[in-house]
Amino acid sequence: MNEQSTKNKEAWEYRAYEFWNMREGSPAEKAKKIMKDPKACLKIHQKYFHDVKGLKIGNPCGSNGRKAVPLALM
């Protein structure tokens, strides 16, 4: 990895876990929310995903799993 890529990676990951906890709550809290209504967690994308049972879907939109996890539950 070149120096610029290394710096970008460091900046992207800096305090990421802390940020996600402040934004979304603890992982356990977020999991409960996703399990309660997976489709709602897709937000504006839910109109594109109706019947996904049995389909293979990549992690869309570079969402770091925020879309893939609800889709997997659906």
PQR file with spaces between the fields and no chain letter, atoms N, CA, C, O and H, PARSE charges and radii, in Angstrom:
ATOM       1  N    MET     1       0.858   -1.171    0.000 -0.4000 1.5000
ATOM       2  CA   MET     1       0.000    0.000    0.000 -0.0000 2.0000
ATOM       3  C    MET     1       0.905    1.235    0.000  0.5500 1.7000
ATOM       4  O    MET     1       1.849    1.316    0.786 -0.5500 1.4000
ATOM       5  N    ASN     2       0.616    2.187   -0.876 -0.4000 1.5000
ATOM       6  CA   ASN     2       1.462    3.383   -0.914 -0.0000 2.0000
ATOM       7  C    ASN     2       1.126    4.330    0.244  0.5500 1.7000
ATOM       8  O    ASN     2       0.140    4.136    0.956 -0.5500 1.4000
ATOM       9  H    ASN     2      -0.151    2.121   -1.515  0.4000 1.0000
ATOM      10  N    GLU     3       1.950    5.336    0.412 -0.4000 1.5000
ATOM      11  CA   GLU     3       1.810    6.231    1.569 -0.0000 2.0000
ATOM      12  C    GLU     3       0.456    6.950    1.581  0.5500 1.7000
ATOM      13  O    GLU     3      -0.167    7.086    2.634 -0.5500 1.4000
ATOM      14  H    GLU     3       2.751    5.493   -0.166  0.4000 1.0000
ATOM      15  N    GLN     4       0.004    7.409    0.409 -0.4000 1.5000
ATOM      16  CA   GLN     4      -1.275    8.108    0.355 -0.0000 2.0000
ATOM      17  C    GLN     4      -2.425    7.171    0.744  0.5500 1.7000
ATOM      18  O    GLN     4      -3.326    7.563    1.485 -0.5500 1.4000
ATOM      19  H    GLN     4       0.510    7.299   -0.446  0.4000 1.0000
ATOM      20  N    SER     5      -2.388    5.952    0.250 -0.4000 1.5000
ATOM      21  CA   SER     5      -3.423    4.979    0.599 -0.0000 2.0000
ATOM      22  C    SER     5      -3.406    4.674    2.089  0.5500 1.7000
ATOM      23  O    SER     5      -4.458    4.541    2.714 -0.5500 1.4000
ATOM      24  H    SER     5      -1.656    5.633   -0.352  0.4000 1.0000
ATOM      25  N    THR     6      -2.222    4.564    2.648 -0.4000 1.5000
ATOM      26  CA   THR     6      -2.088    4.299    4.080 -0.0000 2.0000
ATOM      27  C    THR     6      -2.690    5.435    4.890  0.5500 1.7000
ATOM      28  O    THR     6      -3.406    5.194    5.862 -0.5500 1.4000
ATOM      29  H    THR     6      -1.368    4.672    2.140  0.4000 1.0000
ATOM      30  N    LYS     7      -2.406    6.672    4.497 -0.4000 1.5000
ATOM      31  CA   LYS     7      -2.957    7.844    5.205 -0.0000 2.0000
ATOM      32  C    LYS     7      -4.480    7.880    5.087  0.5500 1.7000
ATOM      33  O    LYS     7      -5.171    8.167    6.065 -0.5500 1.4000
ATOM      34  H    LYS     7      -1.825    6.867    3.707  0.4000 1.0000
ATOM      35  N    ASN     8      -5.004    7.590    3.897 -0.4000 1.5000
ATOM      36  CA   ASN     8      -6.461    7.571    3.713 -0.0000 2.0000
ATOM      37  C    ASN     8      -7.103    6.513    4.587  0.5500 1.7000
ATOM      38  O    ASN     8      -8.139    6.757    5.207 -0.5500 1.4000
ATOM      39  H    ASN     8      -4.442    7.357    3.103  0.4000 1.0000
ATOM      40  N    LYS     9      -6.491    5.336    4.640 -0.4000 1.5000
ATOM      41  CA   LYS     9      -7.013    4.247    5.474 -0.0000 2.0000
ATOM      42  C    LYS     9      -7.020    4.648    6.942  0.5500 1.7000
ATOM      43  O    LYS     9      -8.002    4.414    7.647 -0.5500 1.4000
ATOM      44  H    LYS     9      -5.650    5.138    4.137  0.4000 1.0000
ATOM      45  N    GLU    10      -5.934    5.249    7.403 -0.4000 1.5000
ATOM      46  CA   GLU    10      -5.859    5.694    8.805 -0.0000 2.0000
ATOM      47  C    GLU    10      -6.955    6.719    9.107  0.5500 1.7000
ATOM      48  O    GLU    10      -7.612    6.647   10.146 -0.5500 1.4000
ATOM      49  H    GLU    10      -5.136    5.440    6.830  0.4000 1.0000
ATOM      50  N    ALA    11      -7.147    7.668    8.194 -0.4000 1.5000
ATOM      51  CA   ALA    11      -8.153    8.714    8.407 -0.0000 2.0000
ATOM      52  C    ALA    11      -9.565    8.113    8.410  0.5500 1.7000
ATOM      53  O    ALA    11     -10.401    8.491    9.231 -0.5500 1.4000
ATOM      54  H    ALA    11      -6.614    7.727    7.350  0.4000 1.0000
ATOM      55  N    TRP    12      -9.824    7.180    7.492 -0.4000 1.5000
ATOM      56  CA   TRP    12     -11.143    6.563    7.386 -0.0000 2.0000
ATOM      57  C    TRP    12     -11.481    5.758    8.633  0.5500 1.7000
ATOM      58  O    TRP    12     -12.627    5.751    9.082 -0.5500 1.4000
ATOM      59  H    TRP    12      -9.145    6.874    6.825  0.4000 1.0000
ATOM      60  N    GLU    13     -10.488    5.085    9.186 -0.4000 1.5000
ATOM      61  CA   GLU    13     -10.717    4.206   10.328 -0.0000 2.0000
ATOM      62  C    GLU    13     -10.593    4.914   11.677  0.5500 1.7000
ATOM      63  O    GLU    13     -10.923    4.322   12.705 -0.5500 1.4000
ATOM      64  H    GLU    13      -9.557    5.090    8.821  0.4000 1.0000
ATOM      65  N    TYR    14     -10.132    6.148   11.700 -0.4000 1.5000
ATOM      66  CA   TYR    14      -9.891    6.859   12.948 -0.0000 2.0000
ATOM      67  C    TYR    14     -11.187    6.966   13.745  0.5500 1.7000
ATOM      68  O    TYR    14     -12.141    7.616   13.317 -0.5500 1.4000
ATOM      69  H    TYR    14      -9.864    6.629   10.865  0.4000 1.0000
ATOM      70  N    ARG    15     -11.207    6.336   14.879 -0.4000 1.5000
ATOM      71  CA   ARG    15     -12.329    6.378   15.816 -0.0000 2.0000
ATOM      72  C    ARG    15     -13.654    5.944   15.189  0.5500 1.7000
ATOM      73  O    ARG    15     -14.721    6.396   15.604 -0.5500 1.4000
ATOM      74  H    ARG    15     -10.432    5.808   15.226  0.4000 1.0000
ATOM      75  N    ALA    16     -13.577    5.070   14.191 -0.4000 1.5000
ATOM      76  CA   ALA    16     -14.779    4.621   13.486 -0.0000 2.0000
ATOM      77  C    ALA    16     -15.757    3.909   14.423  0.5500 1.7000
ATOM      78  O    ALA    16     -16.961    4.163   14.374 -0.5500 1.4000
ATOM      79  H    ALA    16     -12.710    4.703   13.854  0.4000 1.0000
ATOM      80  N    TYR    17     -15.246    3.027   15.270 -0.4000 1.5000
ATOM      81  CA   TYR    17     -16.127    2.298   16.183 -0.0000 2.0000
ATOM      82  C    TYR    17     -16.858    3.256   17.117  0.5500 1.7000
ATOM      83  O    TYR    17     -18.052    3.102   17.371 -0.5500 1.4000
ATOM      84  H    TYR    17     -14.268    2.821   15.310  0.4000 1.0000
ATOM      85  N    GLU    18     -16.131    4.242   17.620 -0.4000 1.5000
ATOM      86  CA   GLU    18     -16.752    5.246   18.499 -0.0000 2.0000
ATOM      87  C    GLU    18     -17.835    6.017   17.753  0.5500 1.7000
ATOM      88  O    GLU    18     -18.912    6.265   18.295 -0.5500 1.4000
ATOM      89  H    GLU    18     -15.161    4.367   17.413  0.4000 1.0000
ATOM      90  N    PHE    19     -17.550    6.391   16.516 -0.4000 1.5000
ATOM      91  CA   PHE    19     -18.526    7.115   15.698 -0.0000 2.0000
ATOM      92  C    PHE    19     -19.791    6.292   15.493  0.5500 1.7000
ATOM      93  O    PHE    19     -20.901    6.792   15.674 -0.5500 1.4000
ATOM      94  H    PHE    19     -16.675    6.190   16.076  0.4000 1.0000
ATOM      95  N    TRP    20     -19.616    5.009   15.110 -0.4000 1.5000
ATOM      96  CA   TRP    20     -20.783    4.157   14.864 -0.0000 2.0000
ATOM      97  C    TRP    20     -21.606    3.979   16.129  0.5500 1.7000
ATOM      98  O    TRP    20     -22.835    3.949   16.065 -0.5500 1.4000
ATOM      99  H    TRP    20     -18.714    4.603   14.963  0.4000 1.0000
ATOM     100  N    ASN    21     -20.957    3.861   17.268 -0.4000 1.5000
ATOM     101  CA   ASN    21     -21.696    3.728   18.526 -0.0000 2.0000
ATOM     102  C    ASN    21     -22.485    4.983   18.849  0.5500 1.7000
ATOM     103  O    ASN    21     -23.617    4.891   19.325 -0.5500 1.4000
ATOM     104  H    ASN    21     -19.958    3.886   17.321  0.4000 1.0000
ATOM     105  N    MET    22     -21.917    6.146   18.603 -0.4000 1.5000
ATOM     106  CA   MET    22     -22.632    7.400   18.845 -0.0000 2.0000
ATOM     107  C    MET    22     -23.797    7.546   17.869  0.5500 1.7000
ATOM     108  O    MET    22     -24.873    8.011   18.246 -0.5500 1.4000
ATOM     109  H    MET    22     -20.998    6.220   18.217  0.4000 1.0000
ATOM     110  N    ARG    23     -23.584    7.149   16.622 -0.4000 1.5000
ATOM     111  CA   ARG    23     -24.611    7.325   15.595 -0.0000 2.0000
ATOM     112  C    ARG    23     -25.724    6.290   15.696  0.5500 1.7000
ATOM     113  O    ARG    23     -26.902    6.631   15.593 -0.5500 1.4000
ATOM     114  H    ARG    23     -22.711    6.771   16.315  0.4000 1.0000
ATOM     115  N    GLU    24     -25.355    5.024   15.899 -0.4000 1.5000
ATOM     116  CA   GLU    24     -26.311    3.932   15.796 -0.0000 2.0000
ATOM     117  C    GLU    24     -26.654    3.267   17.124  0.5500 1.7000
ATOM     118  O    GLU    24     -27.574    2.451   17.181 -0.5500 1.4000
ATOM     119  H    GLU    24     -24.398    4.747   15.983  0.4000 1.0000
ATOM     120  N    GLY    25     -25.935    3.600   18.190 -0.4000 1.5000
ATOM     121  CA   GLY    25     -26.103    2.894   19.449 -0.0000 2.0000
ATOM     122  C    GLY    25     -25.162    1.704   19.489  0.5500 1.7000
ATOM     123  O    GLY    25     -24.379    1.499   18.562 -0.5500 1.4000
ATOM     124  H    GLY    25     -25.188    4.263   18.144  0.4000 1.0000
ATOM     125  N    SER    26     -25.230    0.932   20.535 -0.4000 1.5000
ATOM     126  CA   SER    26     -24.345   -0.225   20.662 -0.0000 2.0000
ATOM     127  C    SER    26     -24.682   -1.252   19.577  0.5500 1.7000
ATOM     128  O    SER    26     -25.777   -1.220   19.017 -0.5500 1.4000
ATOM     129  H    SER    26     -25.866    1.098   21.288  0.4000 1.0000
ATOM     130  N    PRO    27     -23.752   -2.159   19.278 -0.5600 1.5000
ATOM     131  CA   PRO    27     -24.065   -3.205   18.301  0.2800 2.0000
ATOM     132  C    PRO    27     -25.319   -4.009   18.681  0.5500 1.7000
ATOM     133  O    PRO    27     -26.107   -4.372   17.808 -0.5500 1.4000
ATOM     134  N    ALA    28     -25.502   -4.284   19.959 -0.4000 1.5000
ATOM     135  CA   ALA    28     -26.690   -5.032   20.405 -0.0000 2.0000
ATOM     136  C    ALA    28     -27.971   -4.235   20.141  0.5500 1.7000
ATOM     137  O    ALA    28     -28.977   -4.797   19.708 -0.5500 1.4000
ATOM     138  H    ALA    28     -24.861   -3.989   20.668  0.4000 1.0000
ATOM     139  N    GLU    29     -27.930   -2.925   20.404 -0.4000 1.5000
ATOM     140  CA   GLU    29     -29.096   -2.073   20.149 -0.0000 2.0000
ATOM     141  C    GLU    29     -29.413   -2.015   18.657  0.5500 1.7000
ATOM     142  O    GLU    29     -30.573   -2.104   18.254 -0.5500 1.4000
ATOM     143  H    GLU    29     -27.112   -2.468   20.755  0.4000 1.0000
ATOM     144  N    LYS    30     -28.377   -1.865   17.851 -0.4000 1.5000
ATOM     145  CA   LYS    30     -28.570   -1.799   16.392 -0.0000 2.0000
ATOM     146  C    LYS    30     -29.111   -3.120   15.870  0.5500 1.7000
ATOM     147  O    LYS    30     -29.981   -3.124   14.999 -0.5500 1.4000
ATOM     148  H    LYS    30     -27.435   -1.792   18.178  0.4000 1.0000
ATOM     149  N    ALA    31     -28.617   -4.234   16.381 -0.4000 1.5000
ATOM     150  CA   ALA    31     -29.095   -5.549   15.946 -0.0000 2.0000
ATOM     151  C    ALA    31     -30.589   -5.709   16.237  0.5500 1.7000
ATOM     152  O    ALA    31     -31.329   -6.228   15.401 -0.5500 1.4000
ATOM     153  H    ALA    31     -27.910   -4.230   17.088  0.4000 1.0000
ATOM     154  N    LYS    32     -31.033   -5.266   17.416 -0.4000 1.5000
ATOM     155  CA   LYS    32     -32.456   -5.354   17.764 -0.0000 2.0000
ATOM     156  C    LYS    32     -33.297   -4.531   16.790  0.5500 1.7000
ATOM     157  O    LYS    32     -34.367   -4.964   16.362 -0.5500 1.4000
ATOM     158  H    LYS    32     -30.431   -4.845   18.095  0.4000 1.0000
ATOM     159  N    LYS    33     -32.806   -3.350   16.446 -0.4000 1.5000
ATOM     160  CA   LYS    33     -33.530   -2.472   15.528 -0.0000 2.0000
ATOM     161  C    LYS    33     -33.628   -3.115   14.142  0.5500 1.7000
ATOM     162  O    LYS    33     -34.690   -3.092   13.519 -0.5500 1.4000
ATOM     163  H    LYS    33     -31.937   -2.998   16.794  0.4000 1.0000
ATOM     164  N    ILE    34     -32.535   -3.680   13.667 -0.4000 1.5000
ATOM     165  CA   ILE    34     -32.534   -4.316   12.347 -0.0000 2.0000
ATOM     166  C    ILE    34     -33.466   -5.522   12.339  0.5500 1.7000
ATOM     167  O    ILE    34     -34.236   -5.703   11.396 -0.5500 1.4000
ATOM     168  H    ILE    34     -31.673   -3.699   14.173  0.4000 1.0000
ATOM     169  N    MET    35     -33.403   -6.347   13.380 -0.4000 1.5000
ATOM     170  CA   MET    35     -34.233   -7.552   13.436 -0.0000 2.0000
ATOM     171  C    MET    35     -35.718   -7.218   13.534  0.5500 1.7000
ATOM     172  O    MET    35     -36.560   -7.957   13.023 -0.5500 1.4000
ATOM     173  H    MET    35     -32.778   -6.200   14.146  0.4000 1.0000
ATOM     174  N    LYS    36     -36.034   -6.112   14.186 -0.4000 1.5000
ATOM     175  CA   LYS    36     -37.435   -5.708   14.340 -0.0000 2.0000
ATOM     176  C    LYS    36     -38.067   -5.386   12.989  0.5500 1.7000
ATOM     177  O    LYS    36     -39.202   -5.777   12.720 -0.5500 1.4000
ATOM     178  H    LYS    36     -35.350   -5.512   14.601  0.4000 1.0000
ATOM     179  N    ASP    37     -37.324   -4.667   12.134 -0.4000 1.5000
ATOM     180  CA   ASP    37     -37.865   -4.275   10.824 -0.0000 2.0000
ATOM     181  C    ASP    37     -36.721   -4.095    9.830  0.5500 1.7000
ATOM     182  O    ASP    37     -36.292   -2.971    9.574 -0.5500 1.4000
ATOM     183  H    ASP    37     -36.401   -4.348   12.352  0.4000 1.0000
ATOM     184  N    PRO    38     -36.222   -5.209    9.266 -0.5600 1.5000
ATOM     185  CA   PRO    38     -35.078   -5.119    8.360  0.2800 2.0000
ATOM     186  C    PRO    38     -35.315   -4.187    7.171  0.5500 1.7000
ATOM     187  O    PRO    38     -34.429   -3.424    6.786 -0.5500 1.4000
ATOM     188  N    LYS    39     -36.510   -4.255    6.597 -0.4000 1.5000
ATOM     189  CA   LYS    39     -36.785   -3.439    5.404 -0.0000 2.0000
ATOM     190  C    LYS    39     -36.692   -1.950    5.710  0.5500 1.7000
ATOM     191  O    LYS    39     -36.215   -1.181    4.876 -0.5500 1.4000
ATOM     192  H    LYS    39     -37.230   -4.875    6.910  0.4000 1.0000
ATOM     193  N    ALA    40     -37.135   -1.533    6.881 -0.4000 1.5000
ATOM     194  CA   ALA    40     -37.068   -0.111    7.250 -0.0000 2.0000
ATOM     195  C    ALA    40     -35.625    0.371    7.304  0.5500 1.7000
ATOM     196  O    ALA    40     -35.354    1.546    7.052 -0.5500 1.4000
ATOM     197  H    ALA    40     -37.522   -2.157    7.559  0.4000 1.0000
ATOM     198  N    CYS    41     -34.703   -0.517    7.627 -0.4000 1.5000
ATOM     199  CA   CYS    41     -33.290   -0.141    7.715 -0.0000 2.0000
ATOM     200  C    CYS    41     -32.669    0.110    6.347  0.5500 1.7000
ATOM     201  O    CYS    41     -31.560    0.636    6.254 -0.5500 1.4000
ATOM     202  H    CYS    41     -34.923   -1.471    7.832  0.4000 1.0000
ATOM     203  N    LEU    42     -33.376   -0.261    5.290 -0.4000 1.5000
ATOM     204  CA   LEU    42     -32.876    0.008    3.942 -0.0000 2.0000
ATOM     205  C    LEU    42     -33.145    1.451    3.521  0.5500 1.7000
ATOM     206  O    LEU    42     -32.628    1.925    2.509 -0.5500 1.4000
ATOM     207  H    LEU    42     -34.277   -0.688    5.365  0.4000 1.0000
ATOM     208  N    LYS    43     -33.956    2.131    4.312 -0.4000 1.5000
ATOM     209  CA   LYS    43     -34.304    3.536    4.080 -0.0000 2.0000
ATOM     210  C    LYS    43     -34.751    3.753    2.639  0.5500 1.7000
ATOM     211  O    LYS    43     -35.692    3.101    2.185 -0.5500 1.4000
ATOM     212  H    LYS    43     -34.376    1.746    5.134  0.4000 1.0000
ATOM     213  N    ILE    44     -34.098    4.652    1.913 -0.4000 1.5000
ATOM     214  CA   ILE    44     -34.554    5.004    0.558 -0.0000 2.0000
ATOM     215  C    ILE    44     -34.401    3.856   -0.436  0.5500 1.7000
ATOM     216  O    ILE    44     -35.000    3.892   -1.511 -0.5500 1.4000
ATOM     217  H    ILE    44     -33.333    5.182    2.282  0.4000 1.0000
ATOM     218  N    HIS    45     -33.621    2.855   -0.099 -0.4000 1.5000
ATOM     219  CA   HIS    45     -33.393    1.737   -1.014 -0.0000 2.0000
ATOM     220  C    HIS    45     -34.467    0.657   -0.918  0.5500 1.7000
ATOM     221  O    HIS    45     -34.505   -0.242   -1.758 -0.5500 1.4000
ATOM     222  H    HIS    45     -33.135    2.826    0.774  0.4000 1.0000
ATOM     223  N    GLN    46     -35.342    0.726    0.089 -0.4000 1.5000
ATOM     224  CA   GLN    46     -36.300   -0.349    0.296 -0.0000 2.0000
ATOM     225  C    GLN    46     -37.246   -0.523   -0.882  0.5500 1.7000
ATOM     226  O    GLN    46     -37.772   -1.618   -1.084 -0.5500 1.4000
ATOM     227  H    GLN    46     -35.311    1.457    0.772  0.4000 1.0000
ATOM     228  N    LYS    47     -37.477    0.518   -1.661 -0.4000 1.5000
ATOM     229  CA   LYS    47     -38.382    0.394   -2.803 -0.0000 2.0000
ATOM     230  C    LYS    47     -37.817   -0.519   -3.897  0.5500 1.7000
ATOM     231  O    LYS    47     -38.555   -0.959   -4.779 -0.5500 1.4000
ATOM     232  H    LYS    47     -37.050    1.408   -1.497  0.4000 1.0000
ATOM     233  N    TYR    48     -36.512   -0.803   -3.842 -0.4000 1.5000
ATOM     234  CA   TYR    48     -35.886   -1.657   -4.850 -0.0000 2.0000
ATOM     235  C    TYR    48     -35.799   -3.121   -4.419  0.5500 1.7000
ATOM     236  O    TYR    48     -35.459   -3.984   -5.229 -0.5500 1.4000
ATOM     237  H    TYR    48     -35.912   -0.446   -3.126  0.4000 1.0000
ATOM     238  N    PHE    49     -36.101   -3.404   -3.162 -0.4000 1.5000
ATOM     239  CA   PHE    49     -35.935   -4.755   -2.630 -0.0000 2.0000
ATOM     240  C    PHE    49     -37.253   -5.243   -2.026  0.5500 1.7000
ATOM     241  O    PHE    49     -37.559   -4.959   -0.868 -0.5500 1.4000
ATOM     242  H    PHE    49     -36.377   -2.704   -2.504  0.4000 1.0000
ATOM     243  N    HIS    50     -38.020   -5.971   -2.816 -0.4000 1.5000
ATOM     244  CA   HIS    50     -39.308   -6.462   -2.330 -0.0000 2.0000
ATOM     245  C    HIS    50     -39.189   -7.919   -1.883  0.5500 1.7000
ATOM     246  O    HIS    50     -39.202   -8.203   -0.685 -0.5500 1.4000
ATOM     247  H    HIS    50     -37.772   -6.201   -3.757  0.4000 1.0000
ATOM     248  N    ASP    51     -39.076   -8.823   -2.821 -0.4000 1.5000
ATOM     249  CA   ASP    51     -38.984  -10.241   -2.496 -0.0000 2.0000
ATOM     250  C    ASP    51     -37.561  -10.703   -2.777  0.5500 1.7000
ATOM     251  O    ASP    51     -37.237  -11.051   -3.913 -0.5500 1.4000
ATOM     252  H    ASP    51     -39.066   -8.592   -3.794  0.4000 1.0000
ATOM     253  N    VAL    52     -36.710  -10.711   -1.762 -0.4000 1.5000
ATOM     254  CA   VAL    52     -35.296  -11.057   -1.940 -0.0000 2.0000
ATOM     255  C    VAL    52     -34.962  -12.448   -1.410  0.5500 1.7000
ATOM     256  O    VAL    52     -33.811  -12.879   -1.485 -0.5500 1.4000
ATOM     257  H    VAL    52     -36.973  -10.428   -0.839  0.4000 1.0000
ATOM     258  N    LYS    53     -35.946  -13.144   -0.883 -0.4000 1.5000
ATOM     259  CA   LYS    53     -35.693  -14.472   -0.310 -0.0000 2.0000
ATOM     260  C    LYS    53     -35.078  -15.388   -1.371  0.5500 1.7000
ATOM     261  O    LYS    53     -35.611  -15.540   -2.470 -0.5500 1.4000
ATOM     262  H    LYS    53     -36.881  -12.794   -0.822  0.4000 1.0000
ATOM     263  N    GLY    54     -33.943  -15.993   -1.011 -0.4000 1.5000
ATOM     264  CA   GLY    54     -33.257  -16.920   -1.895 -0.0000 2.0000
ATOM     265  C    GLY    54     -32.325  -16.278   -2.906  0.5500 1.7000
ATOM     266  O    GLY    54     -31.623  -16.985   -3.628 -0.5500 1.4000
ATOM     267  H    GLY    54     -33.510  -15.869   -0.118  0.4000 1.0000
ATOM     268  N    LEU    55     -32.301  -14.959   -2.974 -0.4000 1.5000
ATOM     269  CA   LEU    55     -31.421  -14.266   -3.913 -0.0000 2.0000
ATOM     270  C    LEU    55     -30.040  -14.061   -3.300  0.5500 1.7000
ATOM     271  O    LEU    55     -29.890  -14.006   -2.080 -0.5500 1.4000
ATOM     272  H    LEU    55     -32.872  -14.385   -2.387  0.4000 1.0000
ATOM     273  N    LYS    56     -29.049  -13.951   -4.154 -0.4000 1.5000
ATOM     274  CA   LYS    56     -27.701  -13.596   -3.718 -0.0000 2.0000
ATOM     275  C    LYS    56     -27.496  -12.133   -4.078  0.5500 1.7000
ATOM     276  O    LYS    56     -27.622  -11.747   -5.241 -0.5500 1.4000
ATOM     277  H    LYS    56     -29.171  -13.996   -5.145  0.4000 1.0000
ATOM     278  N    ILE    57     -27.179  -11.321   -3.075 -0.4000 1.5000
ATOM     279  CA   ILE    57     -27.030   -9.881   -3.267 -0.0000 2.0000
ATOM     280  C    ILE    57     -25.694   -9.454   -2.680  0.5500 1.7000
ATOM     281  O    ILE    57     -25.370   -9.801   -1.544 -0.5500 1.4000
ATOM     282  H    ILE    57     -27.077  -11.634   -2.131  0.4000 1.0000
ATOM     283  N    GLY    58     -24.916   -8.698   -3.458 -0.4000 1.5000
ATOM     284  CA   GLY    58     -23.662   -8.155   -2.947 -0.0000 2.0000
ATOM     285  C    GLY    58     -23.941   -7.016   -1.988  0.5500 1.7000
ATOM     286  O    GLY    58     -25.074   -6.545   -1.893 -0.5500 1.4000
ATOM     287  H    GLY    58     -25.179   -8.417   -4.381  0.4000 1.0000
ATOM     288  N    ASN    59     -22.930   -6.573   -1.283 -0.4000 1.5000
ATOM     289  CA   ASN    59     -23.072   -5.450   -0.369 -0.0000 2.0000
ATOM     290  C    ASN    59     -23.266   -4.183   -1.196  0.5500 1.7000
ATOM     291  O    ASN    59     -22.293   -3.649   -1.727 -0.5500 1.4000
ATOM     292  H    ASN    59     -22.009   -6.956   -1.360  0.4000 1.0000
ATOM     293  N    PRO    60     -24.500   -3.688   -1.318 -0.5600 1.5000
ATOM     294  CA   PRO    60     -24.769   -2.556   -2.206  0.2800 2.0000
ATOM     295  C    PRO    60     -24.275   -1.217   -1.662  0.5500 1.7000
ATOM     296  O    PRO    60     -24.209   -1.006   -0.451 -0.5500 1.4000
ATOM     297  N    CYS    61     -23.948   -0.362   -2.541 -0.4000 1.5000
ATOM     298  CA   CYS    61     -23.664    1.047   -2.248 -0.0000 2.0000
ATOM     299  C    CYS    61     -22.483    1.262   -1.312  0.5500 1.7000
ATOM     300  O    CYS    61     -22.389    2.324   -0.697 -0.5500 1.4000
ATOM     301  H    CYS    61     -24.002   -0.533   -3.524  0.4000 1.0000
ATOM     302  N    GLY    62     -21.598    0.315   -1.182 -0.4000 1.5000
ATOM     303  CA   GLY    62     -20.466    0.487   -0.273 -0.0000 2.0000
ATOM     304  C    GLY    62     -20.932    0.831    1.124  0.5500 1.7000
ATOM     305  O    GLY    62     -20.349    1.689    1.786 -0.5500 1.4000
ATOM     306  H    GLY    62     -21.675   -0.548   -1.682  0.4000 1.0000
ATOM     307  N    SER    63     -21.978    0.166    1.575 -0.4000 1.5000
ATOM     308  CA   SER    63     -22.653    0.555    2.821 -0.0000 2.0000
ATOM     309  C    SER    63     -22.060   -0.036    4.085  0.5500 1.7000
ATOM     310  O    SER    63     -22.640    0.109    5.161 -0.5500 1.4000
ATOM     311  H    SER    63     -22.453   -0.531    1.038  0.4000 1.0000
ATOM     312  N    ASN    64     -20.925   -0.696    3.981 -0.4000 1.5000
ATOM     313  CA   ASN    64     -20.299   -1.305    5.159 -0.0000 2.0000
ATOM     314  C    ASN    64     -21.236   -2.263    5.881  0.5500 1.7000
ATOM     315  O    ASN    64     -21.161   -2.412    7.101 -0.5500 1.4000
ATOM     316  H    ASN    64     -20.454   -0.814    3.107  0.4000 1.0000
ATOM     317  N    GLY    65     -22.100   -2.899    5.140 -0.4000 1.5000
ATOM     318  CA   GLY    65     -23.009   -3.872    5.727 -0.0000 2.0000
ATOM     319  C    GLY    65     -24.335   -3.314    6.199  0.5500 1.7000
ATOM     320  O    GLY    65     -25.218   -4.078    6.589 -0.5500 1.4000
ATOM     321  H    GLY    65     -22.160   -2.778    4.150  0.4000 1.0000
ATOM     322  N    ARG    66     -24.498   -2.006    6.173 -0.4000 1.5000
ATOM     323  CA   ARG    66     -25.753   -1.418    6.652 -0.0000 2.0000
ATOM     324  C    ARG    66     -26.939   -1.825    5.800  0.5500 1.7000
ATOM     325  O    ARG    66     -28.072   -1.794    6.282 -0.5500 1.4000
ATOM     326  H    ARG    66     -23.781   -1.386    5.856  0.4000 1.0000
ATOM     327  N    LYS    67     -26.722   -2.200    4.572 -0.4000 1.5000
ATOM     328  CA   LYS    67     -27.798   -2.696    3.708 -0.0000 2.0000
ATOM     329  C    LYS    67     -27.765   -4.215    3.624  0.5500 1.7000
ATOM     330  O    LYS    67     -28.817   -4.853    3.575 -0.5500 1.4000
ATOM     331  H    LYS    67     -25.802   -2.226    4.181  0.4000 1.0000
ATOM     332  N    ALA    68     -26.572   -4.802    3.606 -0.4000 1.5000
ATOM     333  CA   ALA    68     -26.443   -6.249    3.441 -0.0000 2.0000
ATOM     334  C    ALA    68     -27.040   -7.026    4.614  0.5500 1.7000
ATOM     335  O    ALA    68     -27.654   -8.073    4.406 -0.5500 1.4000
ATOM     336  H    ALA    68     -25.718   -4.283    3.646  0.4000 1.0000
ATOM     337  N    VAL    69     -26.873   -6.542    5.821 -0.4000 1.5000
ATOM     338  CA   VAL    69     -27.405   -7.261    6.988 -0.0000 2.0000
ATOM     339  C    VAL    69     -28.924   -7.298    6.968  0.5500 1.7000
ATOM     340  O    VAL    69     -29.489   -8.380    7.128 -0.5500 1.4000
ATOM     341  H    VAL    69     -26.375   -5.691    5.990  0.4000 1.0000
ATOM     342  N    PRO    70     -29.625   -6.172    6.779 -0.5600 1.5000
ATOM     343  CA   PRO    70     -31.079   -6.258    6.688  0.2800 2.0000
ATOM     344  C    PRO    70     -31.544   -7.131    5.522  0.5500 1.7000
ATOM     345  O    PRO    70     -32.518   -7.872    5.652 -0.5500 1.4000
ATOM     346  N    LEU    71     -30.848   -7.046    4.376 -0.4000 1.5000
ATOM     347  CA   LEU    71     -31.229   -7.881    3.240 -0.0000 2.0000
ATOM     348  C    LEU    71     -31.067   -9.358    3.570  0.5500 1.7000
ATOM     349  O    LEU    71     -31.897  -10.178    3.176 -0.5500 1.4000
ATOM     350  H    LEU    71     -30.057   -6.444    4.270  0.4000 1.0000
ATOM     351  N    ALA    72     -30.016   -9.699    4.282 -0.4000 1.5000
ATOM     352  CA   ALA    72     -29.805  -11.100    4.673 -0.0000 2.0000
ATOM     353  C    ALA    72     -30.946  -11.572    5.588  0.5500 1.7000
ATOM     354  O    ALA    72     -31.380  -12.720    5.492 -0.5500 1.4000
ATOM     355  H    ALA    72     -29.341   -9.034    4.602  0.4000 1.0000
ATOM     356  N    LEU    73     -31.418  -10.714    6.448 -0.4000 1.5000
ATOM     357  CA   LEU    73     -32.518  -11.088    7.344 -0.0000 2.0000
ATOM     358  C    LEU    73     -33.838  -11.220    6.597  0.5500 1.7000
ATOM     359  O    LEU    73     -34.711  -11.987    7.002 -0.5500 1.4000
ATOM     360  H    LEU    73     -31.066   -9.782    6.525  0.4000 1.0000
ATOM     361  N    MET    74     -33.979  -10.486    5.527 -0.4000 1.5000
ATOM     362  CA   MET    74     -35.215  -10.551    4.735 -0.0000 2.0000
ATOM     363  C    MET    74     -35.258  -11.845    3.955  0.5500 1.7000
ATOM     364  O    MET    74     -36.217  -12.094    3.225 -0.5500 1.4000
ATOM     365  H    MET    74     -33.270   -9.863    5.198  0.4000 1.0000
